[in-house]
Amino acid sequence: MLPAIEARDIAKRYRLGHNAGASTMAELLSATAGAMLSGKRRKAPGNGAQDFWALNGVSFEIAPGEVVGLVGENGAGKSTLLKILSRITPPTHGSVNYRGRIGSLLEVGTGFHPELSGRDNVYLSGAILGMHRADVKRHFDEIIDFSGVEAFIDTPVKRYSSGMYMRLAFAVAAHLDTDILLVDEVLAVGDYKFQQKCLNRMDSIAHDGRTVIFISHSLIAIQAICRRAIWLDRGTIAADGPTASVIARYAGTEHTGGGIARDWPDMDKAPGNAAIRLRNARVEAVGAEPGAPIDVRQSFAMSFEYDNLREGAHLNAGLVVTNEDGVVIFDAGPNEEPIATAIGRRRERCVVPGDLMNDGTYRVSVEVRDRGEVLLSIPDLLTFEILDNPYGRFGWYGKWEGAVRPRLDWTSEKLT
Ligand SMILES: Nc1ncnc2c1ncn2[C@@H]1O[C@H](COP(=O)(O)OP(=O)(O)OP(=O)(O)O)[C@@H](O)[C@H]1O
């Protein structure tokens, strides 16, 4: 099958020590739009500017219908690559070949004109994609319905909150007839429900045979929807392959791969960044010695401690438990809305009741966010085992079916 995207030896040079032009996508687009409207050209950089290669020697092929996650540290070149793929900026070297139309969604609100209403921006986006007005009209209601901004559809988008802006931008890109969808950090804004909606939508786009490239700092989200991942490290491809193995390498084998208890006494080696450092994580039976086995009848606690290094962060932590088939058993988080917190050590802990989980091997992924920004995202941080218990089997010892094994109130009585 011919690839949907074929990138050959892409490199991108920026000039430093000089006004490099726009620093954000929104600035870049409005500068480009402004230049187009006024007929002016941007000045070429003068002498004294320093070269900086944001990308170098990047080559890959993506097949139609593939969903590929792009991961990498801040500044690794992910957004630059997306800008090149969406033809917002040209590569300094190399080429990209496409089969199909690109519906691009870069940083919040790019492609939208701030003075125009939501409605006009939907039609403008369609026109940019080369669609007829009648075709856009066919999709209009589902776009508005998905975005949830119906009440504001005739308001200029410059009055939208960043969440509303992103909702509409994603809805447009995900519903117009595009063969290739490029999505940058859609999960950074928006509430949990909207994030789930976006992930589901990307999944169904992929099932329709359309190609998706998805950038996120949430490795858990990447793992949930992408079968393949590309890790960009300082402008070059450090790994490209099945998501689980690329992520395990990216997150560092010392961070993932399990164990029932993990400790990072050395702050410099602890998973995290300038905002947060994970210090320990564990799963343990409640009311038992540390390391005691957990069986299906027993309640157990999952906890992790971390240093919050950011004053006033609104920290929101979450845990995802998957079984050995990769099925998500549950996704848990605090019951209170996060409030501003001071710098210092914190602990997240939740208790899972006994008589709920089936026996088997489980993996725990953790994530911590500050108002939508992913600070920490580690798939498969811990692994643990829940053992069987002969209680209630009455002589039958086969494997109990099901993702869970709840002990229910059950009455069994003779009626006549
Ligand atoms: N217009 C520009 N002029 C000069 N340097 C730029 C420009 N745009 C990006 N860069 C630099 O290129 C490098 C790659 O940036 P890019 O935004 O592609 O990284 P990223 O992987 O998307 O990062 P993040 O995860 O923080 O969004 C960074 O060092 C950035 O500072």
The ligand as an ORCA input file, in Angstrom:
! r2SCAN-3c Opt
* xyz 0 1
  N      10.051     30.313     14.976
  C      11.105     29.832     15.639
  N      12.289     30.482     15.682
  C      13.346     29.974     16.360
  N      13.324     28.820     17.043
  C      12.169     28.128     17.056
  C      10.994     28.584     16.364
  N       9.999     27.672     16.562
  C      10.534     26.694     17.344
  N      11.826     26.968     17.629
  C      12.740     26.139     18.427
  O      12.823     24.865     17.817
  C      12.900     23.829     18.805
  C      11.795     22.835     18.586
  O      10.555     23.443     18.951
  P       9.153     22.705     18.862
  O       8.107     23.688     19.252
  O       9.039     22.045     17.543
  O       9.321     21.587     19.983
  P       8.214     20.630     20.626
  O       8.806     19.274     20.637
  O       6.922     20.807     19.921
  O       8.139     21.192     22.092
  P       6.884     21.282     23.123
  O       6.677     19.877     23.631
  O       7.404     22.182     24.189
  O       5.707     21.838     22.392
  C      12.840     24.533     20.152
  O      14.155     24.685     20.640
  C      12.235     25.879     19.826
  O      12.684     26.865     20.732
*
